[in-house]
Amino acid sequence: MTITLYGIKACDTMKKARVWLDGQGVDYVFHDYKVAGANKPDLERWVAEHGWETVLNRAGTTFRKLSDADKADLNADKAIALMLAQPSMIKRPVLDLGDGRTLVGFKPERYAEAFAA
């Protein structure tokens, strides 16, 4: 089972997640969107599990800079297209636990629960 942490290296929340995982001795692969990009099958899976409203980071600068037309009439397909075009709009981090479950965002208690199970 391979655990993968998806995000952007310079993000403060990513740094917190990586410190937590390292501190717990969790082996994981880091997938940097700035280097490797995002892929549609992963985004579709995350949106199916959590909803596009959770996966799309609407609070970030990249989303806020979009035109009103791009922000209008959002749905899963449009959100996925936006995130593919600009992976900075994907909420960070996404932790793929390797068993069909993912966590979106970082909260130490949620990570602890996931690894206790």
TORROFI-303692 format. One record per residue: residue in three letters; chain; x, y, z of N, C-alpha, C in turn. Coordinates in Angstrom, 1 decimal. Atoms other than C-alpha are relative to their C-alpha. Example, Ala and Ser with C-alpha at 12.3 -4.5 7.8 and 13.67 -1.06 7.14 Angstrom:
<nodes>
<node Ala,A,<0.9,-1.2,0.0>,<12.3,-4.5,7.8>,<0.9,1.2,0.0>>
<node Ser,A,<-0.9,-1.1,0.0>,<13.7,-1.1,7.1>,<-0.8,1.1,0.8>>
</nodes>
This chain:
<nodes>
<node Met,A,<0.9,-1.2,0.0>,<0.0,0.0,0.0>,<0.9,1.2,0.0>>
<node Thr,A,<-0.8,-1.2,0.1>,<1.5,3.3,-1.1>,<-0.8,1.2,0.4>>
<node Ile,A,<0.6,-1.3,-0.5>,<0.6,6.5,0.7>,<0.6,1.1,-0.8>>
<node Thr,A,<-0.5,-1.1,0.8>,<0.8,9.6,-1.5>,<-0.6,1.3,0.6>>
<node Leu,A,<0.4,-1.3,-0.5>,<0.7,13.2,-0.3>,<0.1,0.9,-1.2>>
<node Tyr,A,<0.1,-0.9,1.2>,<-0.4,15.6,-3.1>,<-0.1,1.4,0.5>>
<node Gly,A,<0.1,-1.4,-0.3>,<0.2,19.3,-3.0>,<1.1,0.8,-0.6>>
<node Ile,A,<-1.0,-0.9,0.5>,<2.7,22.1,-3.5>,<1.0,0.2,1.1>>
<node Lys,A,<-1.0,0.0,-1.0>,<6.0,22.1,-1.8>,<0.1,1.2,0.9>>
<node Ala,A,<-0.1,-1.2,-0.8>,<6.0,25.7,-0.6>,<-1.2,0.4,0.9>>
<node Cys,A,<1.2,-0.3,-0.7>,<2.5,25.7,0.9>,<0.2,-0.3,1.5>>
<node Asp,A,<-0.2,0.1,-1.4>,<2.5,26.2,4.7>,<-0.8,-1.2,0.6>>
<node Thr,A,<0.8,1.2,-0.5>,<-0.3,23.6,5.3>,<0.7,-1.3,-0.5>>
<node Met,A,<-0.7,1.2,0.5>,<1.7,21.1,3.2>,<1.2,-0.3,1.0>>
<node Lys,A,<-1.1,0.2,-0.9>,<4.7,21.7,5.4>,<-0.5,-0.6,1.4>>
<node Lys,A,<0.5,0.5,-1.2>,<2.6,21.0,8.5>,<-0.3,-1.5,-0.1>>
<node Ala,A,<0.3,1.4,0.2>,<1.3,17.7,7.0>,<1.2,-0.8,-0.1>>
<node Arg,A,<-1.3,0.8,0.2>,<4.8,16.6,6.0>,<0.7,-0.2,1.4>>
<node Val,A,<-0.6,0.1,-1.3>,<6.1,17.3,9.5>,<-0.7,-1.0,0.8>>
<node Trp,A,<0.8,0.9,-0.7>,<3.3,15.4,11.0>,<0.3,-1.5,-0.4>>
<node Leu,A,<-0.3,1.3,0.6>,<3.8,12.4,8.7>,<1.4,-0.5,0.4>>
<node Asp,A,<-1.3,0.4,-0.3>,<7.5,12.4,9.2>,<0.2,-0.3,1.5>>
<node Gly,A,<-0.1,0.2,-1.4>,<7.1,12.7,13.0>,<-0.6,-1.4,0.5>>
<node Gln,A,<0.7,1.3,-0.3>,<4.8,9.6,13.0>,<0.7,-1.2,-0.7>>
<node Gly,A,<-0.7,1.1,0.7>,<7.3,7.6,10.8>,<-0.8,-0.6,-1.1>>
<node Val,A,<0.8,0.5,1.1>,<4.8,7.3,8.0>,<0.8,0.2,-1.3>>
<node Asp,A,<-0.6,0.0,1.3>,<6.4,6.4,4.6>,<-1.0,0.4,-1.0>>
<node Tyr,A,<1.0,-0.5,1.0>,<4.8,8.3,1.8>,<0.8,0.6,-1.2>>
<node Val,A,<-0.6,-0.6,1.2>,<5.5,9.6,-1.7>,<-0.6,1.4,-0.1>>
<node Phe,A,<0.6,-1.3,0.1>,<5.1,13.3,-2.3>,<-0.1,0.3,-1.5>>
<node His,A,<0.4,-0.4,1.4>,<3.4,14.4,-5.6>,<-0.2,1.5,0.0>>
<node Asp,A,<0.0,-1.5,0.1>,<4.2,18.1,-6.3>,<-0.7,0.4,-1.3>>
<node Tyr,A,<0.7,-0.5,1.2>,<1.6,19.7,-8.6>,<0.8,0.9,-0.9>>
<node Lys,A,<-0.8,-0.9,0.8>,<4.1,22.3,-9.7>,<1.0,-0.7,-0.9>>
<node Val,A,<-0.9,0.8,0.7>,<6.4,19.6,-10.9>,<-0.7,-1.0,-0.9>>
<node Ala,A,<0.6,1.1,0.7>,<4.2,16.7,-11.9>,<-1.4,0.2,-0.5>>
<node Gly,A,<1.3,-0.3,0.4>,<0.9,18.4,-12.5>,<-1.1,-0.8,0.7>>
<node Ala,A,<1.2,0.8,-0.6>,<-2.6,17.0,-11.6>,<-0.5,-0.8,-1.1>>
<node Asn,A,<0.6,0.8,1.0>,<-4.4,14.3,-13.4>,<-1.5,-0.2,0.2>>
<node Lys,A,<1.4,0.1,-0.1>,<-8.0,13.9,-14.2>,<-0.6,-1.2,0.8>>
<node Pro,A,<0.5,1.1,-0.8>,<-8.6,10.4,-12.8>,<0.0,0.2,1.5>>
<node Asp,A,<-0.1,-0.3,-1.4>,<-7.3,11.5,-9.4>,<-1.1,1.0,0.4>>
<node Leu,A,<1.0,-1.0,-0.3>,<-9.5,14.6,-9.4>,<-1.4,-0.5,0.0>>
<node Glu,A,<1.3,0.6,0.0>,<-12.5,12.7,-10.4>,<-0.3,-0.9,1.2>>
<node Arg,A,<0.2,0.8,-1.2>,<-12.0,10.2,-7.6>,<-0.2,0.8,1.2>>
<node Trp,A,<0.1,-0.9,-1.2>,<-11.5,12.9,-5.0>,<-1.3,0.7,0.0>>
<node Val,A,<1.3,-0.7,0.1>,<-14.6,14.8,-6.2>,<-1.1,-1.0,0.3>>
<node Ala,A,<1.0,1.0,-0.3>,<-16.6,11.6,-6.1>,<-0.1,-0.3,1.5>>
<node Glu,A,<0.0,0.3,-1.5>,<-15.5,10.9,-2.5>,<-0.4,1.2,0.9>>
<node His,A,<0.2,-1.1,-0.9>,<-15.6,14.4,-1.1>,<-0.9,1.1,-0.5>>
<node Gly,A,<0.8,-1.1,0.6>,<-17.6,16.6,-3.5>,<1.0,1.1,-0.5>>
<node Trp,A,<-0.9,-1.0,0.6>,<-16.1,19.3,-5.7>,<0.1,1.2,0.9>>
<node Glu,A,<0.0,-1.1,-0.9>,<-17.0,21.9,-3.1>,<1.1,-0.1,1.1>>
<node Thr,A,<-1.1,0.2,-1.0>,<-14.4,20.4,-0.7>,<1.4,0.0,-0.7>>
<node Val,A,<-1.3,0.1,0.7>,<-11.7,19.7,-3.3>,<0.5,1.3,-0.6>>
<node Leu,A,<-0.3,-1.3,0.7>,<-11.8,23.1,-5.1>,<0.3,1.0,1.1>>
<node Asn,A,<-0.3,-1.0,-1.0>,<-10.0,25.7,-3.0>,<-0.5,1.4,-0.4>>
<node Arg,A,<0.5,-1.3,0.4>,<-12.2,28.7,-3.4>,<0.5,1.2,0.8>>
<node Ala,A,<-0.5,-1.1,-0.8>,<-10.5,30.7,-0.7>,<1.4,0.4,-0.4>>
<node Gly,A,<-1.4,-0.3,0.5>,<-7.1,30.7,-2.5>,<0.0,1.2,-1.0>>
<node Thr,A,<-0.2,-1.1,0.9>,<-5.7,33.6,-4.5>,<-0.3,-0.4,-1.4>>
<node Thr,A,<0.2,0.4,1.4>,<-5.7,31.6,-7.8>,<-1.5,0.0,-0.3>>
<node Phe,A,<1.5,0.0,0.3>,<-9.5,31.1,-7.6>,<-0.6,1.4,0.1>>
<node Arg,A,<0.5,-1.4,-0.1>,<-10.2,34.6,-6.4>,<0.3,0.9,-1.2>>
<node Lys,A,<-0.4,-0.8,1.1>,<-8.4,36.0,-9.4>,<-0.7,-0.4,-1.3>>
<node Leu,A,<0.7,0.4,1.2>,<-10.6,34.1,-11.9>,<-1.1,1.0,-0.3>>
<node Ser,A,<1.1,-0.9,0.5>,<-13.1,36.0,-14.0>,<-1.3,-0.5,0.7>>
<node Asp,A,<1.3,0.3,-0.5>,<-16.7,36.1,-12.8>,<-0.6,-1.1,-0.8>>
<node Ala,A,<0.5,1.1,0.9>,<-17.6,33.9,-15.8>,<0.6,-1.3,0.4>>
<node Asp,A,<-0.6,1.3,-0.4>,<-15.1,31.2,-14.7>,<-0.6,-0.5,1.3>>
<node Lys,A,<0.5,0.4,-1.3>,<-16.5,31.3,-11.2>,<-1.5,-0.4,0.0>>
<node Ala,A,<1.5,0.2,0.0>,<-20.2,31.2,-12.3>,<-0.3,-1.5,-0.4>>
<node Asp,A,<0.6,1.3,0.3>,<-22.3,28.0,-12.6>,<1.0,-1.1,0.2>>
<node Leu,A,<-1.0,1.1,-0.3>,<-19.7,25.8,-11.0>,<-0.8,-1.3,0.3>>
<node Asn,A,<0.4,1.3,-0.2>,<-20.3,22.1,-11.0>,<1.2,-0.9,0.0>>
<node Ala,A,<-1.2,0.9,-0.1>,<-18.1,19.0,-10.7>,<0.9,0.0,-1.2>>
<node Asp,A,<-0.8,0.0,1.3>,<-17.0,19.0,-14.4>,<0.7,1.3,-0.1>>
<node Lys,A,<-0.7,-1.3,0.1>,<-16.2,22.7,-14.4>,<1.1,0.1,1.0>>
<node Ala,A,<-1.0,-0.1,-1.1>,<-14.4,22.5,-11.1>,<1.2,-0.9,-0.3>>
<node Ile,A,<-1.1,0.8,0.4>,<-12.3,19.6,-12.3>,<0.8,0.6,-1.1>>
<node Ala,A,<-0.7,-0.7,1.1>,<-11.4,21.5,-15.5>,<0.8,1.1,0.5>>
<node Leu,A,<-0.7,-1.1,-0.6>,<-10.4,24.5,-13.5>,<1.3,-0.5,0.8>>
<node Met,A,<-1.1,0.5,-0.8>,<-8.2,22.4,-11.2>,<1.1,-0.7,-0.9>>
<node Leu,A,<-1.0,0.5,0.9>,<-6.6,20.6,-14.1>,<0.8,1.1,-0.7>>
<node Ala,A,<-0.6,-1.1,0.6>,<-5.8,23.9,-15.7>,<1.0,0.8,0.9>>
<node Gln,A,<-0.8,-0.7,-1.0>,<-4.4,25.4,-12.5>,<-0.1,-0.8,1.3>>
<node Pro,A,<0.0,0.9,-1.1>,<-3.6,22.8,-9.9>,<0.1,0.7,1.4>>
<node Ser,A,<-0.1,-0.8,-1.2>,<-3.0,25.6,-7.3>,<-1.4,0.1,0.6>>
<node Met,A,<1.3,0.0,-0.5>,<-6.8,25.5,-7.0>,<-0.5,-1.2,0.8>>
<node Ile,A,<0.3,1.3,-0.7>,<-6.8,22.0,-5.5>,<0.3,0.3,1.5>>
<node Lys,A,<-0.2,-0.2,-1.5>,<-7.3,22.2,-1.7>,<1.2,-0.9,0.4>>
<node Arg,A,<-1.2,0.7,-0.4>,<-4.1,21.1,0.0>,<0.0,-0.3,1.5>>
<node Pro,A,<-0.4,1.1,0.8>,<-3.0,18.6,1.0>,<-1.1,-1.0,-0.3>>
<node Val,A,<0.8,1.2,0.1>,<-4.7,15.6,-0.4>,<0.9,-1.2,0.3>>
<node Leu,A,<-0.8,1.1,-0.4>,<-3.5,12.5,1.3>,<-0.8,-1.3,-0.4>>
<node Asp,A,<0.6,1.3,0.5>,<-4.2,9.2,-0.5>,<0.6,-1.1,0.9>>
<node Leu,A,<-0.4,1.0,-0.9>,<-4.1,6.5,2.1>,<0.4,-1.4,-0.6>>
<node Gly,A,<-0.4,1.2,0.7>,<-3.6,3.8,-0.5>,<-1.0,-1.2,0.2>>
<node Asp,A,<1.0,1.0,-0.2>,<-6.7,1.9,0.6>,<-1.4,0.4,-0.6>>
<node Gly,A,<1.2,-0.5,0.5>,<-9.3,3.8,-1.4>,<-0.5,1.2,0.7>>
<node Arg,A,<0.4,-1.2,-0.8>,<-9.6,6.6,1.2>,<1.0,1.1,-0.2>>
<node Thr,A,<-0.9,-1.2,0.1>,<-8.3,10.1,0.9>,<-0.5,1.0,1.1>>
<node Leu,A,<0.3,-1.2,-0.9>,<-8.2,13.1,3.3>,<0.4,1.2,-0.8>>
<node Val,A,<-0.2,-1.3,0.6>,<-8.5,16.6,2.0>,<0.2,1.1,1.1>>
<node Gly,A,<-0.3,-1.0,-1.0>,<-6.9,19.4,4.0>,<0.8,-0.7,1.1>>
<node Phe,A,<-0.7,0.6,-1.1>,<-4.8,18.9,7.1>,<-0.5,0.4,1.4>>
<node Lys,A,<0.4,-0.1,-1.4>,<-6.0,18.4,10.6>,<0.7,-1.1,0.7>>
<node Pro,A,<-0.7,1.0,-0.6>,<-3.7,16.5,12.9>,<-0.9,-1.1,0.6>>
<node Glu,A,<0.9,1.0,-0.6>,<-6.6,14.7,14.7>,<-0.6,-0.9,-1.1>>
<node Arg,A,<0.5,0.8,1.1>,<-8.0,13.5,11.3>,<1.1,-1.0,-0.5>>
<node Tyr,A,<-1.1,0.8,0.4>,<-4.6,12.2,10.3>,<0.2,-1.1,1.1>>
<node Ala,A,<-0.2,1.0,-1.1>,<-4.2,10.4,13.7>,<-1.1,-1.0,-0.1>>
<node Glu,A,<1.1,1.0,0.1>,<-7.7,8.8,13.3>,<0.2,-0.9,-1.2>>
<node Ala,A,<-0.2,0.8,1.2>,<-6.9,7.6,9.8>,<1.1,-1.0,0.2>>
<node Phe,A,<-1.0,1.0,-0.1>,<-3.7,5.9,10.8>,<-0.2,-0.9,1.2>>
<node Ala,A,<0.4,0.8,-1.1>,<-5.2,4.5,14.0>,<-0.9,-1.2,-0.5>>
<node Ala,A,<1.0,1.0,0.5>,<-7.8,2.6,11.9>,<0.7,-1.2,-0.7>>
</nodes>
